[in-house]
């Protein structure tokens, strides 16, 4: 199907998608990916590193670029996995109508490919695989915001480039490039987790006093102490805080910072309370006031 065909239109399409992404980013700014940030919280940072930089690239290349491999069994596995996984993802992230639309397109594409394996079919297949890869990374919620609705273009550009690499250099090379791409993005995005100046901030109201400072994720020594009216916590992130002290009450909020960011906290109510739940609620209000969390 792809023998002796460079398919350089994929490079042009990827470059165009990337340029559009940059233009929209400059004009609109990059908003928070709510669908991803809200899904974090139950996994360790080490597990996240391994998943994001190794597991996910290998898995996604077999699923979404395997069809363009020279090996027949890889093609078959790719088609089966793409259809099943993407159908489930579209149903979960977008809805039944979008899922049915995807299934209709995929089945129609299979029919077209079986009838005609010439270049037009290759172009059609490549575009469908690229757009499916881009859209499964997002949810309907992300497309309701102006500064997040265009973000799928970054995945679309990546998909075009990786399909081209698979066609010309093989699936193993696209896996390596995807691992390198994810690793760079992950560690650039996580840089501030490792290096913090520790400068303390505070806010005092008639009800409470809260002090907090960001600390390096490499800090391991922790101190946790609370009374009926105070919290004193060191080297803890909001995930641990939510799970260990706030009875998962932060589940209805989203984290403004990276959820793995560590903090030192000192929180004290001005008036002593006999209700531990009241202490929790006041602490959550304080976290919201200082914009460490926000409503979904």
Secondary structure, 3 states (H helix, E strand, C coil): CCCCCCCCHHHHHHHHHHHHHHHHHHHHCCCCCHHHHCCCCCCCHHHHHHHHHHHHHHHHHHHHCHHHCCCHHHHHHHHHHHHHHHHHHHHHHCCHHHHHHHHHHHHHHHHHHHHCCCHHHHHHHHHHHHHHHHHCCCCHHHHHCCCCCCCHHHHHHHHHHHHHHHHHHCHHHHHHHHHHHHHHHHHHHCHHHHCCCCCCEEEECCCEEEEEEEECCCCCCCCEEECCCEEEEEEEEHHHHHHHCCCCHHHHEEECCCCCCEEEEEEEECCCCCCHHHHHHHHHHHHHHCCCEEEC
